[in-house]
Amino acid sequence: MPDFVNVTYAQTGASQIQDSMGMRAMQARAYAERGAQYLLVKAPPASGKSRALMFIGLDKLEKQGIRKVIVAVPERSIGSSFRSTKLSEQGFFRDWDVDEQWNLCSAGVDASKVGKFQAFMEGEAQVLVCTHATLRFAYDKIGPEPFAGCLLAVDEFHHASADADSRLGEVVRGLLAEDKTHIVAMTGSYFRGDSVPVLRPEDEERFTRISYTYYEQLNGYRHLKTLGIGYHFYRGRYLDAITEVLDPAKKTIVHIPNVNSAEAAVDKYEAVDRILDHLTGNSADADAIVRDADTGLYKVRLANGRVLRVADLVDDDQIKRDR
C-alpha cells in the first residue's frame, strides 16, 4: 500500500552543525534563554536536550549564582546521557563534571539513595543525577527549602502531571510555589496520552518556552532524504497479521500496543514471544531463538537460515534492559 504521507527533506545539515561553543541549533536556541528562571524545552529525541541542559546548568553555576544542579531522569539507564562531558574541547568555558558518588542512577534501592541526596544538598558538590523516584523520595523527606538557589532539571517532563495525586507534579508545584528554585523542564513530547495536562495553565505561563520541531530536526540531517508513512488494514488480531507487513530484511522497531488497549489481545511478554515465533516461521527447533549471554540480544534464526539480532526492550528486568 502506498504512503499516505511522504516528506522530502532538504538535507541541510543545519541541525548537526556546531557553533564556536560546540552547540547545535537547538542547544543554541535554548542557551539564548538561559537567564530565565523557568525553562520548558520541547525538542525531538536526538536533538541534544541533555547537552543543552549542561550548557544552561554550567552558565547558571558560573554566572547566575546558582549553587547546585540536580538532574532527574525517569529511569536509571537514561542517567548515562548526563555523564561527565568535555565541553571545553568544543569551545565552551567549562566541562560538565559528575562525580561518580553523585550519580545516583547506579543500582540500588531508591530509599537508600535519599541519604546520599541529602548529603549532596548539604555539601559542596555542584552536580547530581538521580531518577524521578529518588527526587520524589528526597523531596518528601527534606521539603522545598534546600532547593532554594538550585537548578532542578527534569528530563521527560511529561511524566509530571497537573493531577493532585501526581508525586512528580507535586514536587514541581511545591518548588514553583516557593519561587526560589530554577527549573528546566525537558520533553520530546508534551502529550501524556491521557486527558490530564502536564502543568496547570497558570503554572505553564510562568515558563519560557523553547520549541524545536521534528521538521527542523529532520530537515537538518545530512543523509535523510525522505520519510514515508503508510498503513495496512487487518482482520482479527494484529499478532496474526503482522507477518504480512513485518519485513525481516529491514531494520525495524516494533511498538507493541499498550496492555490496556483493545488491540493488546495478550500481555506484552507474550506479544514479544509471538512476534519472535513468527520470525522463525513458528519453528519447533529449540535453537531457533537463543539469547546471547554476553550482549543480552536474541539471535533469531529465520526460516531461510538467516540470523537476526533482536533487542527486547519490553522486558522490565532492569539488569537486562541496562545491558
Helices and strands as residue ranges (DSSP letters): E 5-8, H 25-31, E 38-42, H 49-63, E 68-73, G 76-82, G 87-90, G 100-102, H 110-122, E 127-131, H 132-142, G 145-147, E 150-154, G 157-159, H 167-178, E 182-187, H 201-204, E 208-211, H 214-219, E 226-229, H 238-241, G 242-244, H 268-279, E 289-291, E 298-301, E 307-310, H 318-322
